[in-house]
Amino acid sequence: MKHLAKIGAGLLVAALILIWQIQTLYALIILAAVGIIDLILLFKKRDTISAWIHSLFPKKTDIGIMIGLGVYTWFIFGTAGFLPVCIGVIIGHLFWSEGG
């Protein structure tokens, strides 16, 4: 089942690229597929996509990546685009942390 997490992570990268290309419908379809993959992993009690990705990096690297993505989002999308992403990160941190 670890291969499903890898596929899901790859699809997340594909969605990110499509978002940069302003192909939002395709990105949304891919994100829905990622959600389905993650639910399958969750129901089968396997490591989710985020658990697999978190296992690749130390916590400091993970935090650095999140800060870098936040700065990038701010410069590309401005305040109006950054704030929903920031709220999403905060909500994800508070409610979707694993093992807590």
DRENMISE-897453 format. One record per atom (N, C-alpha, C): residue in three letters; x, y, z. Coordinates in pm, whole numbers, padded with zeros to 5 digits, always signed. Atoms other than C-alpha are relative to their C-alpha. Layout:
alaXYZ
...
***
This chain:
met+00081-00121+00000
met+00000+00000+00000
met+00085+00127+00000
lys-00086-00118+00000
lys+00302+00231+00033
lys+00007+00063-00139
his-00005-00054+00135
his+00300+00263-00345
his-00117+00094-00026
leu+00113-00092+00015
leu-00045+00426-00321
leu+00034+00138+00057
ala-00041-00128-00057
ala+00100+00695-00095
ala+00096+00071-00094
lys-00094-00059+00096
lys+00380+00752-00347
lys-00074+00054-00122
ile+00081-00045+00113
ile+00127+00777-00630
ile-00075+00128+00039
gly+00072-00118-00047
gly-00078+01023-00425
gly+00090+00122+00010
ala-00096-00111-00009
ala+00230+01236-00356
ala+00035+00051-00140
gly-00028-00040+00138
gly+00313+01237-00726
gly-00115+00078-00062
leu+00118-00071+00049
leu-00041+01342-00807
leu-00010+00140+00061
leu-00002-00134-00061
leu-00008+01630-00560
leu+00095+00093-00074
val-00095-00080+00077
val+00297+01752-00750
val-00062+00037-00135
ala+00067-00027+00128
ala+00102+01721-01076
ala-00107+00109+00017
ala+00103-00102-00026
ala-00184+01924-00925
ala+00063+00137+00020
leu-00070-00127-00022
leu+00061+02192-00811
leu+00045+00060-00134
ile-00043-00049+00132
ile+00203+02219-01163
ile-00119+00050-00080
leu+00121-00044+00072
leu-00147+02240-01310
leu-00055+00129+00055
ile+00045-00126-00059
ile-00239+02514-01064
ile+00087+00115-00050
trp-00090-00103+00053
trp+00069+02711-01175
trp-00035+00034-00145
gln+00038-00019+00140
gln-00054+02665-01534
gln-00144+00050-00015
ile+00138-00046-00006
ile-00401+02788-01431
ile-00095-00099-00068
gln+00086+00110+00047
gln-00557+02453-01523
gln-00078-00053+00120
thr+00060+00031-00129
thr-00781+02454-01218
thr-00095-00120-00005
leu+00092+00114+00006
leu-01038+02200-01337
leu+00077-00131+00009
tyr-00081+00122-00004
tyr-00771+01936-01401
tyr+00064-00018+00137
ala-00060+00008-00134
ala-00601+02020-01072
ala-00104-00047+00101
leu+00106+00041-00091
leu-00933+01981-00891
leu-00032-00149-00014
ile+00025+00143+00023
ile-00994+01641-01051
ile+00111-00084+00062
ile-00113+00073-00058
ile-00646+01526-00951
ile-00005+00005+00153
leu+00010-00010-00146
leu-00696+01656-00595
leu-00111-00090+00055
ala+00106+00092-00042
ala-01021+01459-00573
ala+00054-00144+00001
ala-00061+00133+00004
ala-00827+01147-00678
ala+00095-00020+00118
val-00091+00007-00116
val-00565+01224-00410
val-00080-00025+00127
gly+00086+00020-00117
gly-00842+01250-00152
gly-00053-00142+00010
ile+00049+00138+00002
ile-00984+00914-00257
ile+00111-00098+00039
ile-00114+00086-00035
ile-00639+00752-00238
ile+00028+00008+00150
asp-00029-00018-00142
asp-00582+00899+00108
asp-00107-00068+00087
leu+00107+00067-00075
leu-00922+00773+00229
leu+00016-00152-00004
ile-00023+00145+00010
ile-00845+00423+00099
ile+00110-00041+00097
leu-00111+00031-00091
leu-00514+00427+00288
leu-00045+00011+00146
leu+00048-00019-00137
leu-00685+00557+00601
leu-00090-00116+00045
phe+00092+00108-00035
phe-00961+00294+00596
phe+00070-00136+00008
lys-00077+00125-00007
lys-00707+00017+00535
lys+00107+00005+00108
lys-00093-00018-00112
lys-00510+00149+00835
lys+00147-00006-00045
arg-00136-00012+00054
arg-00199+00219+00625
arg+00046+00144+00017
asp-00050-00137-00005
asp+00026+00523+00626
asp-00065+00083-00110
thr+00060-00090+00097
thr-00150+00813+00456
thr+00109+00068-00082
ile-00097-00072+00082
ile+00015+01030+00194
ile+00085+00093+00086
ser-00076-00093-00084
ser+00111+01289+00453
ser+00094-00075+00095
ala-00089+00078-00088
ala+00252+01022+00688
ala+00123-00046-00076
trp-00114+00044+00081
trp+00471+00888+00407
trp+00094+00117-00029
ile-00083-00117+00030
ile+00591+01238+00310
ile+00074+00045+00126
his-00064-00041-00125
his+00660+01327+00676
his+00115-00093+00039
ser-00108+00094-00034
ser+00874+01014+00709
ser+00128+00027-00080
leu-00116-00026+00086
leu+01107+01145+00437
leu+00091+00111+00053
phe-00074-00119-00042
phe+01215+01466+00611
phe-00002+00015+00152
pro+00006-00037-00142
pro+01314+01575+00960
pro-00098+00116+00018
lys+00100-00103-00028
lys+01069+01813+01127
lys+00047+00140-00044
lys-00051-00132+00038
lys+01295+02116+01067
lys-00010+00023-00150
thr+00012-00012+00146
thr+01300+02048+00693
thr-00145+00020-00039
asp+00142-00012+00026
asp+00922+02008+00692
asp-00047+00143+00028
ile+00039-00138-00035
ile+00880+02344+00865
ile+00058+00098-00102
gly-00062-00086+00101
gly+01124+02506+00622
gly-00075-00002-00133
ile+00077+00012+00123
ile+00929+02372+00326
ile-00131+00077+00011
met+00127-00071-00018
met+00602+02506+00469
met+00020+00152+00000
ile-00027-00144+00001
ile+00753+02850+00532
ile+00032+00047-00142
gly-00032-00035+00139
gly+00899+02854+00180
gly-00122+00005-00089
leu+00124-00001+00079
leu+00563+02762+00027
leu-00088+00119+00038
gly+00078-00117-00043
gly+00397+03034+00236
gly+00052+00128-00062
val-00062-00119+00061
val+00642+03299+00115
val-00027+00002-00150
tyr+00027+00010+00144
tyr+00604+03176-00244
tyr-00145+00038-00029
thr+00143-00029+00020
thr+00223+03189-00215
thr-00027+00149+00015
trp+00019-00144-00023
trp+00240+03544-00077
trp+00044+00081-00123
phe-00052-00077+00113
phe+00454+03670-00365
phe-00076-00026-00130
ile+00071+00033+00125
ile+00259+03491-00640
ile-00145+00044+00004
phe+00145-00024-00005
phe-00100+03535-00519
phe-00039+00120+00086
gly+00031-00116-00083
gly-00074+03834-00284
gly-00072-00040+00128
thr+00067+00023-00128
thr-00255+03874+00043
thr-00128-00080-00016
ala+00128+00069+00020
ala-00590+03757-00096
ala+00018-00149-00026
gly-00025+00141+00024
gly-00438+03427-00210
gly+00072-00067+00115
phe-00077+00055-00111
phe-00208+03383+00088
phe-00088-00033+00120
leu+00080+00019-00122
leu-00471+03417+00362
leu-00078-00132+00002
pro+00067+00131-00005
pro-00684+03115+00262
pro+00098-00116+00016
val-00102+00105-00015
val-00368+02905+00230
val+00049-00004+00144
cys-00046-00009-00139
cys-00249+03027+00571
cys-00103-00061+00095
ile+00106+00058-00084
ile-00584+02941+00731
ile-00005-00151-00019
gly-00001+00144+00026
gly-00572+02599+00561
gly+00114-00070+00072
val-00116+00059-00070
val-00225+02533+00703
val-00027-00006+00150
ile+00029-00003-00144
ile-00337+02636+01051
ile-00104-00106+00036
ile+00105+00099-00027
ile-00653+02423+01036
ile+00058-00142-00013
gly-00064+00131+00017
gly-00451+02129+00902
gly+00089-00035+00116
his-00089+00023-00114
his-00198+02168+01180
his-00081-00035+00127
leu+00079+00020-00123
leu-00468+02181+01449
leu-00084-00127-00004
phe+00099+00106+00003
phe-00708+01915+01328
phe+00042-00127-00073
trp-00038+00119+00077
trp-00522+01674+01097
trp+00135-00053+00034
ser-00130+00054-00036
ser-00201+01607+01279
ser-00017-00145+00042
glu+00010+00143-00026
glu-00135+01235+01303
glu+00071-00035+00130
gly-00063+00052-00121
gly-00056+01053+01622
gly-00019+00089+00122
gly+00012-00092-00112
gly-00165+01340+01842
gly-00125-00020+00075
***
